[in-house]
Amino acid sequence: MCLLPVYVASRDLARGGLVQVLVDYQIEPTPGSTLYAITLPGIHSSPQVKAFVQFLAETVQAEFAQ
């Protein structure tokens, strides 16, 4: 048993790969619940890293909007 955020578990829940227990127990996002993408410092980040961070941001925002 584990506690997973919606953006991690939703796809596997929909496919049946995970089973939700304690259905009545929900944790609401709080101001401190933040996902961080940590990259190397500097202005020369690769386009791949920038694209991946953008993808993460859009994916997480879409999951919380549902």
C-alpha positions in Angstrom: 0.0 0.0 0.0 1.3 3.5 -0.8 0.0 7.0 -1.2 0.5 8.4 -4.7 -0.4 11.7 -6.3 -3.1 11.7 -8.9 -0.6 12.6 -11.7 1.4 9.5 -10.9 -1.5 7.0 -10.4 -4.4 8.1 -12.7 -3.3 6.2 -15.8 -2.7 2.9 -13.9 -5.9 3.3 -12.0 -7.8 3.8 -15.2 -6.2 0.7 -16.7 -6.8 -1.4 -13.6 -3.1 -1.8 -12.8 -3.7 -0.1 -9.4 -6.7 -0.5 -7.0 -7.7 2.4 -4.9 -8.2 1.6 -1.2 -9.5 4.0 1.5 -11.6 5.7 -1.2 -13.1 8.2 1.3 -9.6 9.3 2.4 -8.5 12.2 0.0 -5.7 14.6 0.4 -6.4 18.0 -1.1 -3.5 19.9 -2.6 -2.0 22.5 -0.3 0.2 25.5 -0.9 3.2 23.5 0.1 2.5 20.6 -2.3 4.7 21.5 -5.2 6.5 19.4 -7.8 10.0 20.6 -8.6 12.1 19.9 -11.7 15.7 20.4 -10.6 18.2 21.0 -13.4 21.8 22.1 -13.6 22.3 25.8 -13.2 23.2 28.0 -16.1 21.6 29.6 -19.1 22.7 26.8 -21.5 20.0 24.3 -20.6 19.5 21.9 -23.5 16.3 22.1 -25.6 15.5 18.5 -24.5 15.6 19.5 -20.8 13.5 22.6 -21.4 10.9 20.5 -23.4 10.7 17.8 -20.7 10.2 20.4 -17.9 7.5 22.0 -20.0 5.8 18.6 -20.7 5.8 17.9 -16.9 4.3 21.3 -16.1 1.5 20.8 -18.7 0.8 17.2 -17.7 0.6 18.0 -14.0 -1.6 21.0 -14.6 -4.0 19.0 -16.8 -4.3 16.2 -14.2 -5.2 18.7 -11.4 -7.7 20.5 -13.7 -9.8 17.3 -14.0 
